[in-house]
Amino acid sequence: MTTAPTPSNGMLLIISGPSGVGKTTIAHQIIKQLGATFSVSMTTRPQTSADVEGKDYYFVTAEKFLEHRDRGELLEWAEVFGHFYGTPTKPVEKALAKGHLMLLEIDVQGALEIKDQRPDTFAIFILPPNEKQLLKRLRDRDREDEETIQKRFAKAKDEIDMAKDSKVYDLYLVNDDLQEAITHAICAIRDEWLKRRSSANV
């Protein structure tokens, strides 16, 4: 059973989905249209020339990451393709206390951890129209060799199965047409947000 936030509390929102499904594009529109605050993850993966420190990720060494984890300063964490990723707790709690909509773009494992701690979190999983389209999108990004693409494709299929089996998501949204998917996501989040605010003010 989910709990409604008090007027001073915000709403925690999770967006998940496999590589190539368009979740980041949808997340950016949620931030733009609903004024959501984006939770910047901490990672040990190398910073690329396109990455902005503190905007895309907080880049740290494995030693520093494990220190944060062991001090209980991460809401959730996971190891993906040999690198650690985690959600710092303080920025999330600070945004929620101010009544903000806080968006986390994380995987299924992370969603399970957070839902266990905060069952009132609203979670959306973005699905591809089908496996053929997912593989095409991974190839169309033209970022990696075929071997890496196939690894991502296999992981994506496992993640989709895990997401469906977990029952942790409030909405499973198929991204067949990007604009329609964005509109559907925005409407669902806005409706949930308004419903919670109304319940809290009764």
N, C-alpha and C positions, 0 to 999 in steps of 0.2 A: 504493500500500500504506500503510495507516494504522499508526501506531506507538502502542504501549501506553505510558501514563504511568508514571513511577516512583512509589513510594508517596508521595513528597513533592509530586507534581504533581496538579493537579486536572484537570477535564475542561471543555473549552470547548464550549458548546452554542449553536447558532444556531436561532432560530425566525424563519421568513419566511412571507410570504403577502401577498396584495393587500389593499387597504383593504376593510373590511366583512366579512372572512372569519372574524373572531373570534380572531385570533392573540394579541392583547393579553390577552384574557380567559384564554386557555389559558396564556399566559406567566405571568400572575399566580398561577394555580393551581400551576404548576411551582415557583414561588418559595415558595408557601405549603406545599405538600406535600413537597417535596424539599429545602427549605432552600437553594435556589439563590441566588446573588448576582446582582443585576441590574446589567448594564453601562449606566451612564447616558451617553447620547450627547451630543455637543456640537452645537449648531445655531445658525444665524443667523436662524432664523425668529422673528417677534415672540412674546414671551411673552404668553399669555392669562391671564385671571383665574383659570382652573382649573389653570394650571401651577404647579408648585412647583420653584423653582430648586434644582438638585442632586439632585432626586428624579425628576422627569420628564425634564429636560434640563439641560445647562449652556448658558445663553444668552449668546452672545458676538457681537461685531460681525464683519463679514466680514473686516476687517483682522486681528483677533485670530485668527480661525479659520485664515486663510491662514498666519499666523505659526506656529501649531502644526503645520499640515501641512508647511510647508517645513522645520521642525526635525525632521521625522520622528517626531512625537509622536502620530500617529494610525495605528491598525491598518488602517483603511479609511476612505474618505470618498466622498461623492457629492453631486451637485447635484440636488435634487428640487423641481419647481415654483418654481424661482428662488431656493431657499434651500440652504445647505450643511448637511450632516449628516455627523458622523464619530464614530468610536469611539476615545476616548483610550486609549493603550497602557498606561500605568502601572497604573491600577486593575485591568486585566485580568491583567497579569503578576503583580501582588501577590496577587490572589485565587487564581490557579492555583498559585502557589508555596506557598500555605497549604493546598492540597489541596481547594479549594472547587469546586463546580459553578458555572461562570460562564456566565450566560445573556446572549446578545446578540440583540436583536430588530432585525434589519436586513433590507435588501432583497437581491435576487439579486446585484446588482453587488458589494455588500459581502461577501456570502457567497463569491463567487468569489475576491475578493482575499484573504480570510482563509484559505480552504481552500488557496490556493496557498502561503501562508506556513506554515500549520499544518494539514497534511493529516489530523491526528488529530482534528480538530474534528468533532463529531457534529451533523449538520444536518437539520432537519425543515422541510418546506414544507407549510403549511396550504392546502388547496384547498376551494373552495365545491362544493356538490353539482352545480351546473350554472350556466351564465351567467345564466339567468333569476332564480335565487335570489340570485346575487351582486348583480344590479342592484336587486332588491327590498330587500336588506339595506342597500345604499348609500342608497336613498331613505328607508327606515324610520329611519335615524339622524337625519333631519330637521335636518341641520346646514348644508346648502348648497343653492344654487339648481340647477335642472335642468342648466344648461350645465356647471357645475363637476362635477356628478355624472356626466355623460356623459364628461367628460375623465378622471375617475378610473376609470370603467368601462373605457374604451379602454386606459388605462395598465395596469389590472388584468389584462386579457386578454393584453396584451403580456408582462407580468411572468410570468404562468402559463406561457405558451409558452416564455419564456426559461428558466424554472426547469426545465421538463421537458427541454428541449434540453441544458441545461448538464450534467446527470448529476452535479451537485455534492451533491445531497441524498441522505442515507441513508434517509430515510423521507418519502413523500408521503402526507399524512393528510387524508382528506376529512372536513370538518366538516359532517355532515348533522344529527346529534344532538350538541349541545354537550357534554353530560355523557359520552357515549360517546367523543367525540374527546379530552376531557381524560383519561379513564381510559386510553385507548390510548396517548396521548403519555407519561403518567406511567410506565406499564409499560415502554414501549420505552426510555425514558431510564434508568430504574432498572436494567433488565436490562443495558444497555450499560455503565453505570457499575460495576455489580457485576462484570461480565465483565472489565473493564479492571483493576479493583482486584485481582481474583483472579490475572490474568496477571502483574501487576506484583509480586505477592507470592510467585510460584512460585520 
